[in-house]
Amino acid sequence: MPQPAPGVRAVRYCQDGDGACERSARDGRERGLESQGLTGQVAWTWEMVDRLEGAADRLAGALMSELSVAGVERRIADARADAAGHIAIAQRERDASQQQAEAAWREAASARDRADTAERDAASVRAEAGRLTAELDAARRECQDAKDEAEAAGAARLAAERERDRVAAREGELLASLENARSELVALHGRLSEAETLAEGQRVEADAAKRTAEDLRSAVRDAEAKRGQAVADCDQFQARAREFERHNWQLSRTAEELRAAVKALTAERDAARAEADRARRRVDALTAVTDGHRNAWGGGPQPVADREPPTGLHPLPPVNGSPLNGAAPLATDPLAGGRRATDPLATDPRTRNGHRLPHAG
């Protein structure tokens, strides 16, 4: 980039393209302002250089146009002319103000005079108003007193009329009460006669009541005696009841013991029946075996089987060849007595149900 003569500002941008180079450099610096590090610092430095150059250009223009000798003298002359005009205006305004102040003083003096006159007039008016107010208050008080007296008179008249009406009504009430009292007195005389008659009858009734009371007292004494006897009888009954309770308790215990004994006997009976059932089943089994042997031998006619005893108990077989309890096994059968003499099986202790027991010895 060719530079002008020394002492003139250096040209950093080409002048072609209507300042396109300068705009491009400015855009690059604006982008560099947002960068960090040395690039941003250099961009800020160039920004400061541009600003300083702009300030220098403006200062040079001002020196060339306004701060030259002719320009300064012209500005001084203009300032003096303006100051003279302002001074003349101020003097005229001062004179006008002085005139206005004098007029105001005169107006104030006249106003003070008028105020003094008005104050004197107001004082006289106030005095007259006070006098009129006092007269008005006195008239109002007199009017109020007259009204109060009129109201009091009206109230007294109304009270007198009410009192007259009340006295008239009271007089009528007293007359009516007097008539009622007279009629009541007549009625009381009649009732007094009736009361005397009733009193006489009540005396008679009282005498009868006294006699009845004496009879009742005698009856009460008799009732007390009977009650004492009843209490004694009740005590005896209670003693007998306690004795009966003790007897009942003993009977209850005896009944419980009997129930326990019955239960024990029932258990023994059940055990005996079970034992008898087992023995009967055993005898039946043995009888079946004997019948089988007899049929095998071609035996004779079968005897009739004995009936089941009513007790359901069969005599046990003899032990060691001896009959049970030293008697015949069928001695307990009540139906065997009729055929015991004719049936040899009935008298044979070694037979049962018409069969000879195999273990009878």
C-alpha positions in Angstrom: 0.0 0.0 0.0 1.8 3.2 -1.1 2.0 5.9 1.7 1.8 9.7 1.4 4.6 12.1 2.4 6.0 11.9 5.9 4.0 13.7 8.6 0.7 12.6 7.2 -1.5 9.8 8.6 -0.5 6.4 7.2 -3.0 4.8 4.9 -3.7 1.2 6.0 -6.6 0.2 3.7 -6.9 0.4 -0.1 -9.2 3.0 -1.4 -10.7 0.7 -4.1 -14.2 -0.8 -3.8 -15.7 2.1 -1.8 -14.1 1.1 1.5 -14.7 -2.7 1.1 -11.3 -3.5 2.5 -11.9 -1.3 5.5 -15.3 -2.9 6.2 -13.8 -6.4 5.9 -11.1 -5.5 8.4 -13.7 -4.0 10.8 -15.8 -7.1 10.6 -12.8 -9.3 11.3 -12.0 -7.1 14.3 -15.6 -7.4 15.6 -15.4 -11.2 15.3 -12.0 -11.1 17.1 -13.4 -9.1 20.0 -15.4 -12.2 21.0 -12.3 -14.4 20.9 -10.1 -15.3 23.9 -6.4 -14.9 24.3 -4.0 -12.9 22.1 -6.5 -12.7 19.1 -9.0 -10.9 21.3 -6.4 -8.6 22.8 -5.1 -7.6 19.4 -8.6 -7.0 18.2 -9.3 -4.7 21.2 -6.1 -2.9 20.5 -7.1 -2.2 16.9 -10.5 -1.1 18.2 -8.8 1.4 20.5 -6.6 2.6 17.7 -9.6 3.3 15.5 -11.4 5.1 18.3 -8.3 7.3 19.0 -8.0 8.1 15.3 -11.6 9.1 15.1 -11.2 11.3 18.1 -8.0 12.8 16.6 -9.9 13.5 13.3 -12.7 15.2 15.1 -10.2 17.3 17.2 -8.4 18.3 14.0 -11.6 19.3 12.3 -12.6 21.4 15.3 -9.1 23.1 15.2 -9.4 23.8 11.5 -12.9 25.1 11.6 -13.6 26.7 15.0 -10.4 27.0 17.0 -8.5 29.0 14.4 -7.7 32.7 15.2 -10.5 34.1 13.0 -12.9 31.5 14.3 -12.1 32.2 17.9 -12.4 36.0 17.4 -15.7 35.4 15.6 -17.0 33.3 18.5 -15.8 35.9 21.0 -17.7 38.6 19.2 -20.8 36.5 19.0 -20.5 35.8 22.7 -20.1 39.5 23.5 -23.1 40.4 21.4 -25.2 37.7 23.1 -24.0 38.9 26.5 -24.8 42.6 25.6 -28.3 41.5 24.4 -28.9 39.5 27.6 -27.6 42.4 29.7 -30.0 44.9 28.0 -32.9 42.4 28.4 -32.0 42.0 32.1 -31.8 45.7 32.6 -35.2 46.2 31.0 -36.6 43.3 33.1 -35.0 44.9 36.2 -36.6 48.3 35.5 -40.0 46.6 34.9 -39.6 44.6 38.1 -38.8 47.8 40.0 -41.9 49.5 38.6 -44.0 46.4 39.4 -42.5 46.4 42.9 -43.4 50.0 43.5 -46.9 49.4 42.1 -47.1 46.4 44.4 -46.0 48.4 47.4 -48.6 51.0 46.6 -51.3 48.3 46.1 -50.2 46.7 49.4 -50.5 50.0 51.3 -53.9 50.6 49.9 -54.8 46.9 50.7 -53.6 47.4 54.2 -55.7 50.5 54.5 -58.7 48.6 53.2 -58.0 45.7 55.5 -57.8 48.0 58.5 -61.1 49.5 57.5 -62.6 46.1 56.9 -61.3 44.9 60.2 -62.9 47.8 62.0 -66.1 47.2 60.1 -65.9 43.5 61.0 -65.4 44.3 64.6 -68.4 46.5 64.7 -70.4 43.8 62.8 -69.2 41.2 65.2 -70.2 43.3 68.1 -73.6 43.8 66.5 -73.9 40.1 65.8 -73.0 39.3 69.4 -75.7 41.6 70.6 -78.2 40.1 68.2 -77.1 36.6 69.1 -77.6 37.4 72.8 -81.1 38.8 72.0 -81.9 35.7 69.9 -80.7 33.4 72.7 -82.9 35.2 75.2 -85.8 35.0 72.8 -85.2 31.3 72.3 -85.0 30.7 76.0 -88.2 32.6 76.5 -89.9 30.7 73.7 -88.6 27.4 75.2 -89.9 28.4 78.7 -93.2 29.2 77.2 -93.3 25.8 75.4 -92.3 24.0 78.6 -95.0 25.8 80.5 -97.6 24.9 77.8 -96.4 21.3 77.7 -96.6 21.2 81.6 -100.0 22.6 81.5 -101.2 20.1 78.9 -99.6 17.3 80.8 -101.3 18.4 84.0 -104.6 18.7 82.2 -104.2 15.2 80.8 -103.1 13.9 84.2 -106.1 15.5 85.8 -108.4 13.9 83.1 -106.8 10.5 83.6 -107.1 10.9 87.4 -110.7 11.8 87.0 -111.3 8.8 84.8 -109.4 6.6 87.2 -111.4 7.9 90.2 -114.6 7.3 88.3 -113.6 3.8 87.4 -112.4 3.2 90.9 -115.7 4.4 92.3 -117.6 2.0 90.0 -115.2 -0.8 91.1 -115.8 0.0 94.7 -119.5 0.0 94.3 -119.4 -3.3 92.5 -117.1 -4.6 95.2 -119.5 -3.4 97.9 -122.4 -5.2 96.2 -120.2 -8.3 95.8 -119.2 -8.0 99.5 -122.9 -7.8 100.5 -123.8 -10.8 98.5 -120.7 -12.7 99.8 -121.7 -11.7 103.3 -125.2 -13.2 102.8 -123.6 -16.3 101.3 -121.1 -16.5 104.2 -124.0 -16.4 106.7 -125.6 -19.3 104.9 -122.3 -21.2 104.6 -121.7 -20.5 108.3 -125.0 -22.1 109.2 -124.1 -25.0 106.9 -120.6 -25.2 108.5 -122.1 -25.3 112.0 -124.3 -28.2 110.9 -121.4 -29.9 109.2 -119.3 -29.3 112.3 -121.9 -31.0 114.5 -122.0 -33.9 112.1 -118.2 -34.0 112.1 -118.1 -34.1 115.9 -120.4 -37.2 115.7 -118.1 -38.7 113.0 -115.1 -37.9 115.1 -116.5 -39.7 118.1 -117.2 -42.7 115.8 -113.7 -42.4 114.4 -112.2 -42.4 117.9 -114.1 -45.6 118.7 -113.0 -47.1 115.4 -109.5 -46.1 116.2 -109.6 -47.8 119.6 -111.0 -50.9 117.8 -108.1 -50.6 115.3 -105.6 -50.3 118.1 -106.9 -53.4 119.7 -106.8 -55.2 116.3 -103.3 -54.0 115.8 -102.2 -55.3 119.2 -103.8 -58.7 118.3 -102.1 -58.6 114.9 -98.7 -57.8 116.7 -99.2 -60.8 118.9 -100.1 -63.0 115.9 -97.1 -61.6 114.0 -94.8 -62.6 116.9 -96.3 -66.1 116.9 -95.9 -66.2 113.1 -92.3 -65.1 113.5 -91.7 -67.9 116.0 -93.4 -70.4 113.7 -91.4 -69.0 110.8 -88.2 -69.5 112.7 -89.2 -73.1 113.5 -90.1 -73.6 109.8 -86.7 -72.2 108.8 -85.0 -74.6 111.3 -86.9 -77.5 109.9 -86.2 -76.3 106.3 -82.5 -76.3 107.1 -82.8 -79.7 108.6 -84.6 -80.9 105.5 -81.9 -79.3 103.4 -79.2 -81.2 105.3 -81.3 -84.4 105.0 -81.8 -83.8 101.2 -78.0 -83.2 100.9 -77.3 -86.5 102.6 -79.9 -88.2 100.4 -78.3 -86.6 97.4 -75.0 -88.0 98.4 -76.5 -91.4 99.0 -78.2 -91.2 95.6 -74.9 -90.3 94.0 -73.2 -93.2 95.8 -76.0 -95.6 94.7 -75.7 -94.3 91.1 -72.0 -95.0 91.3 -72.7 -98.5 92.7 -75.3 -99.1 90.0 -72.8 -98.0 87.3 -70.2 -100.3 88.8 -72.7 -103.2 88.9 -73.8 -102.4 85.4 -70.2 -102.5 84.3 -69.7 -105.9 86.0 -72.9 -107.2 84.5 -71.8 -106.1 81.0 -68.4 -107.8 81.6 -70.2 -110.9 82.8 -72.4 -110.9 79.8 -69.4 -110.5 77.5 -67.7 -113.4 79.3 -70.8 -115.5 79.0 -71.1 -114.7 75.3 -67.5 -115.7 74.8 -68.1 -119.0 76.7 -71.3 -119.7 74.8 -69.5 -119.2 71.5 -66.8 -121.5 72.7 -69.4 -124.1 73.7 -71.2 -123.8 70.4 -67.9 -124.3 68.6 -67.2 -127.4 70.7 -70.8 -128.6 70.1 -70.4 -128.2 66.4 -67.2 -130.3 66.5 -68.9 -133.0 68.6 -71.9 -133.1 66.2 -69.5 -133.5 63.3 -67.8 -136.5 65.0 -71.2 -138.0 65.9 -72.5 -137.6 62.4 -69.3 -139.2 61.2 -69.8 -142.2 63.5 -73.5 -142.5 62.4 -74.9 -141.6 65.8 -78.5 -141.9 67.0 -81.1 -139.2 67.3 -80.1 -135.7 68.4 -81.5 -134.5 71.8 -83.5 -131.3 72.0 -81.3 -128.3 72.7 -81.9 -126.5 76.0 -83.6 -123.1 75.9 -81.5 -120.0 76.5 -81.6 -119.0 80.2 -83.5 -115.8 80.9 -80.4 -114.2 82.4 -78.4 -114.8 79.3 -75.6 -116.4 81.4 -74.6 -120.0 81.0 -72.8 -122.0 83.7 -69.1 -122.3 83.2 -67.6 -125.8 82.5 -66.2 -127.7 85.5 -62.7 -127.0 86.6 -60.5 -130.0 87.2 -63.4 -132.4 86.8 -65.6 -130.8 89.5 -68.9 -129.1 88.8 -69.2 -125.3 89.2 -69.8 -124.2 92.8 -70.3 -127.9 93.8 -73.6 -128.2 91.9 -74.8 -129.3 88.5 -74.0 -127.0 85.6 -77.7 -126.7 84.7 -78.8 -126.0 88.3 -79.3 -122.3 87.4 -81.8 -123.0 84.6 -85.3 -122.8 86.1 -86.8 -124.6 83.1 -84.6 -127.6 83.5 -86.3 -128.9 86.7 -89.2 -130.4 84.8 -87.0 -132.6 82.7 -84.1 -133.2 85.1 -85.6 -136.4 86.5 -86.4 -138.0 83.1 -83.6 -136.7 80.9 -80.3 -138.2 81.7 -78.6 -135.4 79.9 -80.1 -132.8 82.1 -78.7 -134.4 85.2 -75.3 -135.2 83.7 -72.9 -132.5 84.7 -70.8 -133.3 81.7 -73.4 -132.4 79.1 -74.5 -129.0 77.8 -77.4 -128.4 75.3 -77.8 -132.2 75.0 -74.1 -132.7 74.2 -71.3 -134.1 76.2 -68.5 -131.6 76.7 -65.2 -133.0 75.6 -63.3 -131.6 78.5 -65.8 -132.6 81.2 -63.5 -135.5 82.5 
